[in-house]
Amino acid sequence: MLEATQKEKNNNNNVYIFQNNTLGELSNMKNISNRKDGRKIIRIQKDKIIYTRYAKNEKEAKTKRKELLLEIKNNQIIKIKYNFHEWLDNWYITYKQPFIKDDTAKKLKRILDKIKNGIKNLELTKVNTQIIQNYLNTIQTSRTKEFITLYLNASLQKAEDLNIITKNPFKSVVKDKKLNNIREGYNLEEQKQILKAIKGTEIEPIILIYLVTGIRKSEIETIDLEKDLNIENKTIRILSEKKRDKKNLYRVIDLTQETINLFINNKDKLKLKSDYIYRQFKIILDKLNIRSGLHLLRHTFATNHFYLGTPLKFISSWLGHETIELTQNIYTHIDRTIKKEDIVKLYNNLYYQI
């Protein structure tokens, strides 16, 4: 058995010294696994402490595993203490910025700056549930609170995963009930009103494309039909908002022939800027007294597929979610009175069906 003793705890760091360990014993542990983002993760656990490293590929993972094992053998493992603001910066630079588009990174940075302004720069271990709860209770805008909730929880969860803190204090936060409805799409009656109102307008085909593909607002501008539309396989590939290793990644969405025709017959409309589409759509919805937002069309797409009986794994893939759980947790506002036939009748054959 390997034994470990905690040698020192002070204000600067925690140093863990391992006794009677051998490199061979540790090397036998199964400690390299695959991440969903394509990277490798190396984990070595000792006395309930998990030490983690990341790598781009298997070769680098093996090298980093050897380095980590040597660090353990040579008593060089250090558990660093962070201040709260320092950790947010570290989390952003290490685990988010390299893997997202520049525009998304800027939005995330603004949210983190809001969090820094709202919570003092305490030692990370001293940021507790009460501090977080008091801060969230001061935020009036639901959309802002949604993003703050998402990123604050994610950053603290990563700190727990890396054993920088013993427990994520966000787990005990009481979430605003309003957040549970933020991602709800348009109901059936609203969809009927919207489709009627956009009939014959310049943006009608684009709004329909948003509704039956679930793409994000800005993704419409990245579509190149010559490269992205596969008529034979009846699919279209969408450039992901995320990036890894400086390579562009795509997700593939299944289409019906009618939706393919919608794309082909409206090539010129694909040149419209998403901000312009948003403004024109808002004018129409304001007249209907219906909440506006192109992103709500994405949520409507997901919800409609629930009505159509589409398996979660397909919805999650088309939306570009990293996990099925994310899809399931967000898009669960289901009106049980709506039937598959209602969606088919409203959209004819525009929605792909499994």
C-alpha positions as a printed NumPy array, in Angstrom:
array([[  0.   ,   0.   ,   0.   ],
       [  1.151,   3.526,  -0.739],
       [  1.059,   5.922,   2.148],
       [  0.764,   9.691,   2.105],
       [  1.117,  12.257,   4.828],
       [  0.189,  15.896,   4.69 ],
       [  3.351,  17.653,   5.75 ],
       [  2.447,  21.299,   5.799],
       [ -0.493,  23.678,   5.651],
       [  0.108,  27.407,   5.6  ],
       [ -1.276,  30.571,   4.023],
       [  0.695,  30.072,   0.828],
       [  0.114,  26.462,  -0.154],
       [ -0.529,  22.901,   0.914],
       [  2.319,  20.483,   0.224],
       [  1.597,  16.76 ,   0.107],
       [  4.563,  14.427,   0.707],
       [  4.291,  10.794,  -0.4  ],
       [  6.189,   8.113,   1.512],
       [  7.211,   4.586,   0.473],
       [  5.829,   4.974,  -3.   ],
       [  7.347,   3.575,  -6.146],
       [  6.972,   4.729,  -9.698],
       [  6.1  ,   1.207, -10.76 ],
       [  3.154,   0.922,  -8.403],
       [  1.653,   4.189,  -9.586],
       [  2.29 ,   3.416, -13.247],
       [ -0.007,   0.404, -13.053],
       [ -2.981,   2.661, -12.366],
       [ -5.414,   3.267, -15.227],
       [ -5.131,   7.02 , -15.227],
       [ -5.539,   8.301, -18.789],
       [ -9.001,   8.83 , -20.22 ],
       [-10.695,  10.683, -23.061],
       [-12.534,  13.964, -22.699],
       [-15.524,  14.844, -24.842],
       [-13.637,  17.835, -26.212],
       [-11.065,  15.498, -27.765],
       [ -8.335,  16.056, -25.214],
       [ -6.865,  13.492, -22.833],
       [ -7.11 ,  13.777, -19.079],
       [ -4.573,  12.222, -16.691],
       [ -5.78 ,  11.529, -13.165],
       [ -3.786,   9.956, -10.363],
       [ -5.542,   9.441,  -7.06 ],
       [ -3.795,   9.039,  -3.739],
       [ -5.535,   9.033,  -0.374],
       [ -8.679,  10.672,  -1.784],
       [ -6.612,  13.364,  -3.49 ],
       [ -6.878,  13.465,  -7.292],
       [ -4.067,  15.077,  -9.265],
       [ -5.008,  16.118, -12.785],
       [ -3.194,  17.026, -15.972],
       [ -4.514,  17.629, -19.508],
       [ -3.026,  16.749, -22.898],
       [ -3.883,  17.255, -26.563],
       [ -3.186,  13.676, -27.644],
       [ -2.167,  10.243, -26.386],
       [  1.553,  10.826, -26.877],
       [  1.511,  14.016, -24.839],
       [ -0.71 ,  12.337, -22.229],
       [  1.833,   9.575, -21.673],
       [  4.599,  12.138, -21.288],
       [  2.603,  14.198, -18.82 ],
       [  1.647,  11.091, -16.879],
       [  5.313,  10.204, -16.447],
       [  6.047,  13.758, -15.345],
       [  3.21 ,  13.677, -12.821],
       [  4.335,  10.31 , -11.473],
       [  7.854,  11.656, -11.019],
       [  6.501,  14.709,  -9.231],
       [  4.674,  12.434,  -6.84 ],
       [  7.69 ,  10.199,  -6.371],
       [  9.963,  13.172,  -5.73 ],
       [  7.56 ,  14.8  ,  -3.3  ],
       [  6.966,  17.776,  -5.559],
       [  3.153,  17.876,  -5.616],
       [  1.813,  21.215,  -4.491],
       [ -1.798,  22.105,  -3.864],
       [ -1.964,  25.826,  -4.549],
       [ -4.299,  28.228,  -2.796],
       [ -5.979,  30.839,  -4.989],
       [ -7.751,  34.077,  -4.307],
       [-11.241,  34.098,  -5.801],
       [-10.494,  36.579,  -8.602],
       [ -7.225,  34.835,  -9.419],
       [ -9.034,  31.541,  -9.804],
       [-11.68 ,  33.049, -12.131],
       [ -8.874,  34.388, -14.336],
       [ -7.048,  31.054, -14.259],
       [-10.216,  29.118, -15.109],
       [-10.992,  31.47 , -18.003],
       [ -7.484,  31.412, -19.49 ],
       [ -6.863,  27.679, -19.032],
       [-10.225,  25.971, -19.487],
       [-12.387,  28.314, -21.58 ],
       [-10.57 ,  30.872, -23.746],
       [ -8.567,  28.369, -25.862],
       [-11.71 ,  26.471, -26.826],
       [-14.258,  29.15 , -27.726],
       [-14.595,  31.78 , -30.446],
       [-13.334,  35.293, -29.766],
       [-16.822,  36.82 , -29.555],
       [-17.926,  34.198, -27.041],
       [-14.741,  34.713, -25.039],
       [-15.43 ,  38.45 , -24.812],
       [-18.959,  37.816, -23.545],
       [-17.658,  35.357, -20.956],
       [-14.988,  37.837, -19.83 ],
       [-17.662,  40.495, -19.267],
       [-19.668,  38.089, -17.114],
       [-16.59 ,  37.222, -15.04 ],
       [-15.879,  40.928, -14.54 ],
       [-19.439,  41.354, -13.226],
       [-18.851,  38.516, -10.78 ],
       [-15.592,  40.108,  -9.603],
       [-17.399,  43.389,  -9.009],
       [-20.066,  41.626,  -6.993],
       [-17.959,  39.284,  -4.846],
       [-14.864,  40.436,  -2.963],
       [-11.469,  38.929,  -3.699],
       [-11.414,  36.532,  -0.762],
       [ -9.389,  33.35 ,  -0.498],
       [-11.143,  30.904,  -2.786],
       [-11.798,  28.502,   0.09 ],
       [-13.646,  31.278,   1.949],
       [-16.186,  31.924,  -0.81 ],
       [-19.169,  30.125,   0.692],
       [-22.79 ,  29.494,  -0.238],
       [-24.082,  32.465,   1.748],
       [-21.778,  34.915,  -0.057],
       [-22.856,  33.564,  -3.444],
       [-26.544,  33.555,  -2.497],
       [-26.433,  37.167,  -1.273],
       [-24.768,  38.211,  -4.525],
       [-27.232,  36.395,  -6.791],
       [-30.151,  37.891,  -4.881],
       [-29.003,  41.383,  -5.904],
       [-29.164,  40.64 ,  -9.653],
       [-32.413,  41.8  , -11.214],
       [-31.953,  40.83 , -14.862],
       [-32.873,  37.191, -15.429],
       [-30.709,  36.726, -18.517],
       [-27.66 ,  38.161, -16.736],
       [-28.338,  36.015, -13.698],
       [-28.594,  32.955, -15.926],
       [-25.095,  33.454, -17.354],
       [-23.591,  34.351, -13.986],
       [-25.136,  31.218, -12.501],
       [-23.793,  29.062, -15.34 ],
       [-20.203,  30.327, -15.284],
       [-19.797,  30.816, -11.554],
       [-20.963,  27.269, -10.937],
       [-18.722,  25.891, -13.697],
       [-15.616,  27.668, -12.404],
       [-16.173,  26.519,  -8.825],
       [-16.941,  22.98 ,  -9.958],
       [-13.633,  22.889, -11.815],
       [-11.885,  24.022,  -8.62 ],
       [-13.518,  21.113,  -6.785],
       [-12.598,  18.662,  -9.54 ],
       [ -8.965,  19.751,  -9.233],
       [ -9.067,  19.493,  -5.419],
       [ -8.327,  23.186,  -5.065],
       [-11.429,  23.393,  -2.862],
       [-13.045,  20.5  ,  -1.021],
       [-16.612,  21.268,  -2.139],
       [-18.299,  23.511,  -4.678],
       [-20.278,  26.007,  -2.538],
       [-22.632,  26.678,  -5.438],
       [-24.24 ,  23.261,  -5.001],
       [-26.239,  24.519,  -2.025],
       [-27.394,  27.774,  -3.627],
       [-31.152,  28.224,  -3.989],
       [-31.695,  29.045,  -7.648],
       [-34.164,  31.632,  -8.836],
       [-37.332,  29.929, -10.046],
       [-37.455,  32.415, -12.926],
       [-34.367,  30.812, -14.374],
       [-36.284,  27.589, -14.899],
       [-38.378,  29.23 , -17.619],
       [-35.767,  31.355, -19.372],
       [-35.076,  28.864, -22.142],
       [-38.672,  28.033, -22.907],
       [-39.453,  28.366, -26.609],
       [-42.565,  29.7  , -28.311],
       [-45.738,  27.768, -27.589],
       [-47.903,  26.389, -30.377],
       [-50.253,  29.372, -30.546],
       [-47.314,  31.806, -30.669],
       [-45.744,  29.782, -33.451],
       [-48.953,  29.973, -35.462],
       [-49.064,  33.762, -35.024],
       [-45.401,  34.139, -35.949],
       [-45.649,  32.027, -39.105],
       [-48.695,  33.998, -40.228],
       [-47.041,  37.365, -39.493],
       [-43.804,  36.63 , -41.36 ],
       [-45.599,  35.275, -44.423],
       [-44.287,  37.015, -47.528],
       [-41.727,  39.117, -45.665],
       [-38.04 ,  39.348, -46.503],
       [-37.053,  37.384, -43.393],
       [-39.654,  34.582, -43.681],
       [-37.27 ,  31.925, -45.123],
       [-34.54 ,  32.773, -42.606],
       [-36.908,  32.559, -39.622],
       [-38.078,  29.186, -40.935],
       [-34.462,  28.037, -41.216],
       [-33.834,  29.04 , -37.604],
       [-36.967,  27.186, -36.522],
       [-36.248,  23.89 , -38.293],
       [-32.467,  23.686, -37.743],
       [-31.989,  25.07 , -34.234],
       [-28.902,  27.062, -35.245],
       [-27.67 ,  29.964, -33.125],
       [-28.209,  33.584, -34.169],
       [-24.734,  34.224, -35.635],
       [-24.342,  30.773, -37.206],
       [-26.552,  31.758, -40.137],
       [-23.709,  34.006, -41.338],
       [-21.185,  31.147, -41.5  ],
       [-23.179,  28.939, -43.884],
       [-21.651,  28.347, -47.319],
       [-24.105,  26.208, -49.275],
       [-21.448,  25.11 , -51.768],
       [-19.378,  23.584, -48.966],
       [-21.834,  22.913, -46.152],
       [-25.   ,  21.594, -47.814],
       [-24.871,  17.892, -48.676],
       [-27.827,  17.263, -50.955],
       [-27.13 ,  13.55 , -51.327],
       [-27.024,  12.855, -47.579],
       [-29.636,  15.543, -46.84 ],
       [-27.524,  17.265, -44.205],
       [-25.954,  20.619, -43.543],
       [-22.857,  21.221, -41.466],
       [-22.722,  24.191, -39.121],
       [-19.508,  25.823, -37.965],
       [-19.35 ,  25.392, -34.196],
       [-18.939,  28.359, -31.86 ],
       [-16.21 ,  26.39 , -30.102],
       [-12.669,  25.818, -31.291],
       [-10.013,  23.364, -30.205],
       [ -6.344,  23.338, -31.163],
       [ -7.076,  26.265, -33.509],
       [ -9.124,  23.974, -35.754],
       [-12.707,  24.736, -36.769],
       [-15.231,  22.135, -35.753],
       [-18.578,  21.439, -37.355],
       [-21.768,  19.745, -36.295],
       [-24.124,  18.094, -38.782],
       [-27.899,  18.588, -38.875],
       [-30.25 ,  16.258, -40.751],
       [-32.685,  17.908, -43.165],
       [-35.769,  17.026, -45.147],
       [-35.905,  17.621, -48.888],
       [-38.273,  20.515, -48.259],
       [-35.738,  22.189, -45.968],
       [-32.969,  21.635, -48.516],
       [-35.175,  23.416, -51.07 ],
       [-35.708,  26.206, -48.547],
       [-31.948,  26.746, -48.392],
       [-31.371,  26.486, -52.149],
       [-34.256,  28.79 , -53.089],
       [-33.131,  31.482, -50.656],
       [-29.374,  31.729, -51.198],
       [-29.594,  35.514, -51.38 ],
       [-31.347,  35.709, -47.988],
       [-28.448,  33.879, -46.336],
       [-26.387,  37.008, -46.952],
       [-28.52 ,  38.998, -44.491],
       [-26.736,  39.904, -41.26 ],
       [-28.106,  38.284, -38.102],
       [-28.445,  41.652, -36.341],
       [-30.603,  42.931, -39.199],
       [-32.745,  39.772, -39.083],
       [-33.131,  40.221, -35.332],
       [-34.299,  43.837, -35.674],
       [-36.838,  42.989, -38.377],
       [-38.121,  40.016, -36.401],
       [-38.474,  42.172, -33.276],
       [-40.597,  44.712, -35.146],
       [-42.991,  41.934, -36.167],
       [-43.175,  40.376, -32.698],
       [-43.651,  43.701, -30.938],
       [-46.807,  44.194, -32.977],
       [-47.993,  40.761, -31.859],
       [-47.03 ,  41.528, -28.243],
       [-44.862,  38.375, -28.246],
       [-41.418,  38.265, -26.609],
       [-38.688,  38.57 , -29.2  ],
       [-35.337,  36.868, -29.698],
       [-33.817,  34.679, -32.379],
       [-32.439,  32.396, -29.675],
       [-35.998,  31.532, -28.69 ],
       [-36.357,  29.943, -32.133],
       [-33.54 ,  27.571, -31.16 ],
       [-35.396,  26.597, -27.999],
       [-38.573,  26.173, -30.034],
       [-36.721,  23.822, -32.387],
       [-35.678,  21.636, -29.454],
       [-39.12 ,  21.62 , -27.867],
       [-40.845,  20.801, -31.159],
       [-38.59 ,  17.788, -31.55 ],
       [-39.728,  16.559, -28.165],
       [-43.283,  16.7  , -29.496],
       [-42.153,  14.826, -32.607],
       [-40.697,  12.083, -30.418],
       [-37.1  ,  12.654, -31.515],
       [-34.567,  10.858, -29.263],
       [-32.562,  13.181, -27.012],
       [-29.236,  12.099, -28.47 ],
       [-30.233,  13.479, -31.889],
       [-31.559,  16.767, -30.494],
       [-28.397,  17.179, -28.425],
       [-26.179,  16.484, -31.434],
       [-28.03 ,  18.907, -33.714],
       [-27.875,  21.635, -31.072],
       [-24.18 ,  21.049, -30.507],
       [-24.512,  20.327, -26.794],
       [-21.62 ,  18.587, -25.072],
       [-23.892,  16.285, -23.094],
       [-27.416,  14.886, -23.38 ],
       [-27.949,  15.973, -19.769],
       [-27.581,  19.613, -20.801],
       [-30.293,  19.186, -23.416],
       [-32.54 ,  17.354, -21.003],
       [-32.146,  19.885, -18.199],
       [-32.762,  22.927, -20.369],
       [-35.449,  21.876, -22.818],
       [-38.005,  20.227, -20.594],
       [-40.873,  22.746, -20.697],
       [-43.308,  20.456, -22.433],
       [-46.976,  21.138, -23.066],
       [-48.415,  17.646, -22.862],
       [-51.504,  18.682, -24.846],
       [-49.434,  19.257, -27.999],
       [-49.176,  16.226, -30.246],
       [-46.768,  15.184, -32.983],
       [-49.497,  15.792, -35.55 ],
       [-49.761,  19.453, -34.489],
       [-46.133,  20.126, -35.402],
       [-46.313,  18.139, -38.649],
       [-49.438,  20.026, -39.723],
       [-47.981,  23.437, -38.864],
       [-44.669,  22.945, -40.65 ],
       [-45.655,  20.378, -43.271],
       [-42.423,  18.473, -44.066],
       [-39.86 ,  21.045, -42.921],
       [-39.031,  19.212, -39.68 ],
       [-36.813,  16.149, -40.021],
       [-38.281,  13.082, -38.326],
       [-36.465,  10.038, -37.02 ]])
